[in-house]
Amino acid sequence: MTETDPTDPDLIVASASAIRATLLRNAGLAIAVQPAPIDEPALRRALEAEGASPRDTADALAEAKAIRVSAKRPGALVLGCDQVLDHDGAVLAKPEDPDEAIAQLTAMSGRTHRLLSAAVLAEDGAPKWRHVSTVRMHMAPRSPEWIAGYVERNWDSIRHAVGAYKLEEEGVRLFSRVEGDYFAILGLPLLEVLNHLTLTGRLTS
Ligand SMILES: Nc1nc2c(ncn2[C@@H]2O[C@H](COP(=O)(O)OP(=O)(O)OP(=O)(O)O)[C@@H](O)[C@H]2O)c(=O)[nH]1
């Protein structure tokens, strides 16, 4: 929580993702940001060892974040999110460094991968609602030189994005077509979250 967060928020966002908070604030929600202190890499490895699908992995990680924070915030509605990149069935993690980003984008160039964007709402440590959006991302063939230049120009920004791209920035040049919801690509099934909050009376309509 920060001193600027509202004292009676519509929603607590258990995410460190800047774009998730921006999308919700731009929609007019009074949110408080409280990232979930979970060991995401360890949980991701455990899920992988159990053979969890990319979709179930995103859902389980989003739930873990929502539950962890909501257990500490009695009576509050908490949103947990997670986004997973599925490339030929393999769950790709965020690149550690520019070379890894170049290798990952080169391997995906000219091919299609999926983004799974999961959201879970929890109260008092229990999940109350969940949604996973799937987006098919059709990457254009890009030369190794262009990819290297793209990563060099954008590393400070893309290092925090699961596919080493931000669609609203130069990363859009990596694609020839996308099939699915724009907000889900950015990391949040925003319309589904807002629909639920409105239908359940959390938001006026
Ligand atoms: N701005 C932007 N961010 C993107 C895009 N694609 C993926 N991301 C971000 O990549 C990150 C995916 O990693 P996650 O593990 O889901 O979330 P995180 O940023 O680590 O934050 P937590 O919710 O605290 O785990 C999220 O912050 C997404 O918002 C994009 O096209 N634009």
The ligand as a MOL file (V3000), in Angstrom:
LIG
                    3D

  0  0  0     0  0            999 V3000
M  V30 BEGIN CTAB
M  V30 COUNTS 32 34 0 0 0
M  V30 BEGIN ATOM
M  V30 1 N 2.6540 -2.7980 -21.0270 0
M  V30 2 C 2.5940 -4.0890 -21.4180 0
M  V30 3 N 2.8620 -5.0710 -20.5080 0
M  V30 4 C 2.8020 -6.3490 -20.9540 0
M  V30 5 C 2.4790 -6.6950 -22.2840 0
M  V30 6 N 2.5050 -8.0640 -22.3840 0
M  V30 7 C 2.8160 -8.5480 -21.1540 0
M  V30 8 N 2.9670 -7.5100 -20.2950 0
M  V30 9 C 3.2960 -7.5840 -18.8560 0
M  V30 10 O 4.1450 -8.6870 -18.6090 0
M  V30 11 C 3.9350 -9.0750 -17.2400 0
M  V30 12 C 3.6790 -10.5780 -17.1970 0
M  V30 13 O 4.2140 -11.0740 -15.9990 0
M  V30 14 P 3.2900 -11.5020 -14.7510 0
M  V30 15 O 4.0650 -12.4740 -13.9560 0
M  V30 16 O 1.9200 -11.8580 -15.1990 0
M  V30 17 O 3.0960 -10.1610 -13.8880 0
M  V30 18 P 4.2200 -9.3050 -13.1480 0
M  V30 19 O 4.4930 -8.0820 -13.9680 0
M  V30 20 O 5.3820 -10.1510 -12.7820 0
M  V30 21 O 3.4700 -8.8010 -11.8370 0
M  V30 22 P 2.7370 -9.7080 -10.7470 0
M  V30 23 O 1.2710 -9.6500 -11.0550 0
M  V30 24 O 3.0850 -8.9970 -9.4340 0
M  V30 25 O 3.3000 -11.0980 -10.8340 0
M  V30 26 C 2.7200 -8.3130 -16.7230 0
M  V30 27 O 3.1190 -7.1930 -15.9560 0
M  V30 28 C 2.0670 -7.8670 -18.0170 0
M  V30 29 O 1.2830 -6.7110 -17.8130 0
M  V30 30 C 2.2070 -5.6290 -23.2090 0
M  V30 31 O 1.9260 -5.8400 -24.4030 0
M  V30 32 N 2.2570 -4.3610 -22.7270 0
M  V30 END ATOM
M  V30 BEGIN BOND
M  V30 1 1 1 2
M  V30 2 2 2 3
M  V30 3 1 2 32
M  V30 4 1 3 4
M  V30 5 2 4 5
M  V30 6 1 4 8
M  V30 7 1 5 6
M  V30 8 1 5 30
M  V30 9 2 6 7
M  V30 10 1 7 8
M  V30 11 1 8 9
M  V30 12 1 9 10
M  V30 13 1 9 28
M  V30 14 1 10 11
M  V30 15 1 11 12
M  V30 16 1 11 26
M  V30 17 1 12 13
M  V30 18 1 13 14
M  V30 19 2 14 15
M  V30 20 1 14 16
M  V30 21 1 14 17
M  V30 22 1 17 18
M  V30 23 2 18 19
M  V30 24 1 18 20
M  V30 25 1 18 21
M  V30 26 1 21 22
M  V30 27 2 22 23
M  V30 28 1 22 24
M  V30 29 1 22 25
M  V30 30 1 26 27
M  V30 31 1 26 28
M  V30 32 1 28 29
M  V30 33 2 30 31
M  V30 34 1 30 32
M  V30 END BOND
M  V30 END CTAB
M  END
